[in-house]
């Protein structure tokens, strides 16, 4: 589980509750009709915009922000170098047993292509197609959350307009104007919170996760092609480190020392 996601979400909610409670009671901020307009309207718009299958997969996509942890690039490079040493010393067929201890499915797939003696251009084509498919799937999840972030404030405003219309019908009773205005504004509050505390941060987190996976898989593709070309493991290591920022390269160098 990513602690930053959990801490950020719960600290944001805690600060909101603290601000609400310090200014009075929380009861005035609870409105079932307002929640139904904002939440229900947002989900209805999502169902119009996306196929049902994609909407049902939203929770699985969201779980990646909380629970998914891609292997670090240094671990990926270490695994690739282990395979490179094995292939150089014992031949490609020796990788059959070596990949059993590798947890990265994408790296396993690439190593299996090496074992099957697939031509390098075909290996690159297959792995890059897998990379493109992964990026496309992740972009769909990001797009859904960004769409929800756009729809929620809009339905919040619609709820506010509904509340204002209802309030204007009771202008002959000034005692109801204050409460009516508060109720009308709650839907806007719900929409803003839902968009800016949940949907947009979730989309950004998924974008970051996608970048991490693309980097790792690009490292795998480059490493697999280098192994098939028979390059020296130390040369492969230098080539793969080019994907990393200088700070991370220094850390790998210190660990290897």
N, C-alpha and C positions, 0 to 999 in steps of 0.2 A: 504494500500500500504506500502511495506517495504521501508523506506527512504534510508537505506544503499545501496540497489540495485540501486536505481535511482541515488543517489549521486555518487556512485562509477562509474557507467556507464558514466554519463555526465561529471564528473570531468576528467575521463580518456580521453574522446573525446576532452574535452577542452584543456587539456595539450598537446595532439597531435597537435591540430590546432595551439596552441600557438607556439610550437616548429617549425612547418612548416612555419608559417607566419614570425617568427623571423629570419628564414634563407633565406627568399626570398618570392616568391609567391606561392599560393596554386594551381595555374593552372597546374604546372608540375606534381602534384600528382593526377590529375584527368585524368583517361583513361578508357573510356567505354569498349574497347576490353579487357583490363586487368581485369576489374571488372567482365565482362561476363565469362572470363576463370576461375577466382577464384570462384566467387559466383555460376555461372551456373554449373561449373564442380563439385563443392562440392554438390550441390543439386542433380545433376545427379547420383553421386556416392551413395548418401543417398537413392535415389529411387531404385537403384540396390540392396542395402544392406537391406532395410526394406520394408515391405508391404506398399502400398499406404495409407491404413487406418491409420497406425501408423505415417506416415509422416504428414498427414493432422492434426493429433492430436498434433503435435509438438507445435503449437501456444498455445493450451490449457495447455499443460504441462509447457511451458515457462511462462504463465501468473501466475502460482503458485509462481514463484520466486518474482513476483512483487506484487500480490494482495492477495495471500492466507495467512491467519494468523490462525494457529491452536490454539485452546484454551490452555492457559498456564496450566502446571501440577497442580499448586495450585488451579486453578478454577475447574479442573477435580476432584481433591481430595475433594474439598468443595461440589461439586454436589453429589459425591458418598457417602460422609458422611451424607448429607441430606437425601438421599434415605435409608441409613442404619438405621438412627434414625427413619424414618417413618415406615420402614418394621418391626423394632423391637417393636415399640409401637403399631402399628395398623394392622400388618400383611402384607403379600406380596401383597394381592389384593389392598391394599391402594395405591400402587405405580402407579396404573392405572392413577390417576389424577395427581400424583406428577411429572410424566415424561413429562407432557404437557409443563412445564416451562423449560425443559432441551433442550438446543440447540444442544448438541453433539449427532449426529445420531447413532454413535457406542454405546454410553452409553445407549441411548434409546432402541437400539436393545437388548442389554444385559439385561436391566431391563424388557423388554417385555418377554424375555425368563424366567425370574424369575416369572413374573405374570402367565405365562402359565404352571408353575410347571414342567419345563423341567429338567431332571436329570443333576447333576453338571458336569459329564463327557461329556455329550452331549453339554452343554453350552460352556464348555471350547473348545471342538472340533470345534464348529461352529464359535466362536469368533476368535480362532487362525487361522482358515481357511481364515476368512475375513482379518486378519492381514497379512497372507502370500500373499493373492491376492493384497493387497494394496502395499506391498513391491515389488512385481513382476511388477506391473504397473509403479511404480516410477522408478524402475531400467531400464525399457525400455526407459523412457524419458532421464535418465542420460546417458545411453549408446548411444542414438542418438546424444546428444550434444558432447559427447567425440569423437564419430566417425567423426562428423563435424570438431572438433578441429584437428583431425588427417588428414582429407582430404584437408582442406583449405590450409595449408602450402605446401602440396604435389602438389596441382594444381597451387599454386603460383609459385613453382619451375618449373612446366611444362610450365607456361606462360613465365617465364624467359628464359627457353631454346628456346622457339619459338622466342622470341625477339632477343636472341643472334644469332640464325640462320639467321634471317632476317637482323640483323646488319652486320654479316659477309659477306653478299652478297653485301654490299655497302662499303667495305674497300677501294675501289679505290677513295672514296670521304671522306677524313679525317674529314671534317666539320660535317658529319652526325654521327660520331662514338659516341661523347658525348651524344647527344640527344637519339640515339638508345640505348645506355647502360642504360640511366635513365629510358626509357620506359620499357626496359626488366626487370629492378629491381622492378618496381612498383607492379607487380603481386605478387612477394614475400612479399612486404610490406603489400599488402591487405590481403594475407593469414595469415601472422603473427598477424596482428591486429584482424582479424576476429576470429582466434583461441584463442588468449590470452586475449582479452578484452571482448569477448562476450561468446564464446562457453564453454571454460573451467570454467570461473567463474560461468556461468549459471548452469553447471553440478554440481559444488561444492555447489551452493546454494540449488539446488534440493536435493542433498545428505543430507544437513543439515536439510531441511524441512522433509525429510523422517525419519531421526533419531528422530526428535521431535514428529512426528505422531506415530512412533512405540513406543516411550516411553509412550506417553499419552494412547495409546490403551493397552499397557501392564498393565498400572495402572488400566484401566477400567476392564480388564479381572480379575486381582487379586482382585479388589474391589467387582465385581459381585459374584465371587466364595465365598468370605468372607461373603457377605451379606446372600447368600443362606445357608452357614454353621451356621448362627445365631450368629456370633461373635459380641462382644461388639464394638460399634462405636469407642471408644477410642483405642481399640486394632487394629481395622482396620486402623485407622489414622496412628498409629505407623508403621504398616506394609507397608502402601503406601508411607510414607515418606522415606522409604529405597530406593525408586527409585530416590530420589532427591539428589543433591549435598548439602553439609553442609550449604553453604551460603543460599540456597533457603529454607532449613528447618528452619533456624534462622528467616528468613523473615516471614514465616507462623506463627511461634511461637509468634513473635512480634505483628502481626496483630490480633492473637487470644487473646492476653493479654489485 
